[in-house]
Amino acid sequence: MERPIRIILADDHPVVRIGVRNMLTEDEGFEVVGEAGDGDEAITQTLELQPDILLLDLLMPRLPGLEAMRAIMNGSPTVKIILLTSTITTQQIIEALHIGARGIVLKDALVGHLQTAIKTVSAGDYWIGGKRVVNLVSALHDLMQQAQVPQRKTFGLTPRELEVVGSIVEGCSNRDIAKQFGLSEETVKRHLSNIFDKTGVSTRLELALFAIAHQLVAPQ
């Protein structure tokens, strides 16, 4: 029988640690050998216990996850690190992979992905975007391409509200907008009220200028 995969769990929230530990101990193939509540503890535990896998929260007190990972990779480069995080940008993923992370698991996908991610990383592959990655170079290239395309900030506006904004920029009246989208004028007024609240403007002119300045509409 193969020995279990030895794991250290580093997260500053005790409830998360308890939940993840309980999840992992249901499988005889995993053994949680240590826990840490901050970045410094994560470094100490990892260097001392030499686990196979370190599950490391990205946002850790005292020393952030990426900084802790740098120190760990300098002192114990054989450990395979999987970052646990609620949110992460493409740029942070690229940085983490360059430092030495072998996987990224979003916390809202822990139940479905964590055990598979650990087994995947332990076997020598990577776990990125909820799937196994064999070719890291290709994955990094795709991520670099994504990072070069800035995401447009929409201020919480819905697709319909963005269409209304576009019509305002074009100088359309409420009646014009209602006719264009098959809405009642009352519905258009409600959309405009929501748009004003979300963008912090109070007039149609201010909205048009705001939309142009923040690229809410495609250039004509």
C-alpha positions in Angstrom: 0.0 0.0 0.0 1.4 3.4 -1.0 2.2 5.9 1.8 -0.3 8.8 2.1 0.5 12.2 0.6 1.8 14.3 3.5 0.2 17.7 3.6 0.6 21.0 5.6 -2.4 23.3 5.6 -1.7 27.0 6.0 -4.7 29.3 6.3 -5.4 32.1 8.9 -9.1 31.0 9.3 -9.4 28.1 11.8 -12.8 27.2 10.3 -11.3 26.8 6.9 -8.5 24.7 8.3 -11.0 22.5 10.1 -13.1 22.1 7.1 -10.3 21.3 4.7 -8.7 18.9 7.2 -11.9 17.0 7.7 -12.4 16.8 3.9 -8.9 15.4 3.4 -8.9 12.9 6.2 -11.9 11.2 4.6 -9.4 9.8 2.1 -6.8 7.4 3.4 -4.4 8.7 0.7 -3.9 12.0 2.5 -2.3 12.8 5.8 -2.4 16.3 7.3 0.9 16.5 9.2 0.9 20.2 10.2 -1.1 23.4 10.2 -0.2 27.1 10.1 -2.1 30.3 10.8 0.2 32.8 9.1 3.0 33.0 6.6 5.8 32.7 9.0 4.3 29.6 10.6 3.9 28.2 7.1 7.6 28.6 6.4 8.7 27.1 9.7 6.3 24.1 9.5 7.3 23.3 5.9 11.0 23.5 6.4 10.7 21.4 9.6 8.2 18.7 8.4 9.2 18.5 4.7 5.6 17.7 3.5 4.8 16.5 -0.1 2.2 19.3 -0.5 1.7 22.7 1.1 -1.8 24.1 0.8 -1.1 27.8 1.2 -3.7 30.6 1.5 -2.8 33.5 -0.8 -3.8 36.2 1.7 -1.9 35.4 4.9 -1.2 37.6 7.9 2.4 38.6 8.9 3.7 37.4 5.5 1.5 37.2 2.3 1.2 33.9 0.5 3.5 34.8 -2.4 6.2 36.1 -0.1 6.0 33.0 2.0 6.2 30.8 -1.1 9.4 32.6 -2.2 11.1 31.8 1.2 9.9 28.2 1.1 11.1 27.6 -2.4 14.5 28.9 -1.4 14.7 26.6 1.6 12.7 23.5 0.5 12.3 23.5 -3.3 11.0 19.9 -3.4 7.7 20.7 -1.7 4.8 21.2 -4.1 2.7 24.3 -3.3 -1.0 24.7 -4.1 -2.4 28.1 -3.5 -5.9 28.4 -1.9 -7.7 31.7 -2.6 -11.1 33.3 -2.9 -10.0 35.5 -5.8 -6.9 35.8 -7.9 -5.9 37.9 -10.9 -4.3 36.5 -14.0 -1.2 38.5 -13.2 -1.0 36.9 -9.7 -1.4 33.4 -11.2 1.5 34.1 -13.6 3.7 35.4 -10.7 2.8 32.4 -8.5 3.7 30.0 -11.2 7.0 31.7 -11.9 7.8 31.5 -8.1 7.1 27.8 -8.1 3.4 27.2 -7.4 2.1 23.9 -8.8 -1.6 24.6 -8.4 -4.3 27.2 -7.7 -7.6 26.2 -6.2 -10.4 28.7 -5.6 -12.0 28.3 -2.2 -15.5 28.1 -3.6 -14.4 25.0 -5.6 -12.6 23.3 -2.7 -15.2 20.4 -2.4 -15.1 19.6 -6.0 -11.5 20.2 -6.9 -9.1 20.0 -3.9 -8.5 16.2 -3.7 -8.1 15.9 -7.5 -5.8 19.0 -7.5 -3.6 17.4 -4.8 -3.3 14.1 -6.6 -2.6 15.9 -9.9 0.2 18.0 -8.4 1.6 15.1 -6.4 1.8 13.1 -9.7 4.0 15.9 -11.2 1.4 17.9 -13.2 -0.1 21.3 -12.6 -3.6 22.4 -11.6 -4.7 25.7 -13.0 -8.2 27.0 -13.8 -9.9 23.9 -12.4 -8.1 21.4 -14.6 -4.9 19.4 -15.0 -2.2 21.1 -16.9 0.7 19.1 -18.4 2.4 21.7 -20.5 3.2 24.7 -18.2 4.9 26.7 -21.0 1.7 26.6 -23.1 -0.5 27.4 -20.1 1.8 30.4 -19.2 1.6 31.6 -22.8 -2.2 31.5 -22.7 -2.2 33.4 -19.4 0.2 36.1 -20.7 -2.1 36.6 -23.6 -5.1 37.1 -21.2 -3.1 39.5 -19.1 -2.4 41.7 -22.0 -6.2 42.3 -22.6 -7.4 44.7 -19.9 -10.8 43.9 -18.5 -13.3 46.8 -19.1 -14.7 48.1 -15.8 -18.5 48.2 -16.0 -19.3 49.5 -12.5 -21.8 46.7 -12.0 -24.0 47.8 -15.0 -26.0 45.0 -16.6 -25.8 44.3 -20.4 -29.1 46.1 -20.9 -28.0 49.1 -18.8 -24.8 49.3 -20.9 -27.0 49.4 -24.0 -29.0 52.2 -22.5 -25.8 54.1 -21.7 -24.7 53.7 -25.4 -28.0 55.2 -26.5 -27.6 58.1 -24.1 -24.1 58.8 -25.6 -25.8 58.8 -29.0 -28.2 61.5 -27.8 -31.3 59.4 -27.8 -34.4 60.4 -25.8 -36.2 58.0 -23.4 -38.9 57.5 -26.1 -36.2 56.6 -28.6 -34.6 54.1 -26.3 -37.9 52.6 -25.4 -38.7 52.1 -29.1 -35.2 50.8 -29.9 -35.3 48.0 -27.2 -39.0 47.3 -27.1 -39.4 48.7 -23.6 -41.8 51.0 -21.8 -40.6 54.6 -21.1 -41.2 53.8 -17.4 -38.7 50.9 -17.7 -36.2 53.1 -19.4 -36.5 55.6 -16.5 -35.9 52.8 -14.0 -32.8 51.7 -15.9 -31.5 55.3 -15.9 -32.1 55.6 -12.2 -30.1 52.4 -11.6 -27.3 53.6 -13.9 -27.1 57.0 -12.1 -26.8 55.2 -8.8 -24.1 52.9 -10.0 -22.0 55.5 -11.7 -22.5 58.3 -9.3 -23.7 60.8 -11.9 -27.0 62.8 -11.9 -27.6 64.1 -15.4 -27.6 62.6 -18.9 -24.7 64.8 -19.9 -22.6 63.7 -16.9 -23.5 60.1 -17.8 -22.4 60.6 -21.4 -19.1 62.1 -20.4 -18.5 59.4 -17.7 -19.2 56.7 -20.3 -16.7 58.1 -22.8 -14.1 58.6 -20.1 -14.4 55.1 -18.8 -14.8 53.4 -22.2 -18.3 52.1 -21.4 -19.2 52.5 -25.1 -17.3 51.3 -28.1 -15.6 54.2 -30.0 -17.6 55.3 -33.0 
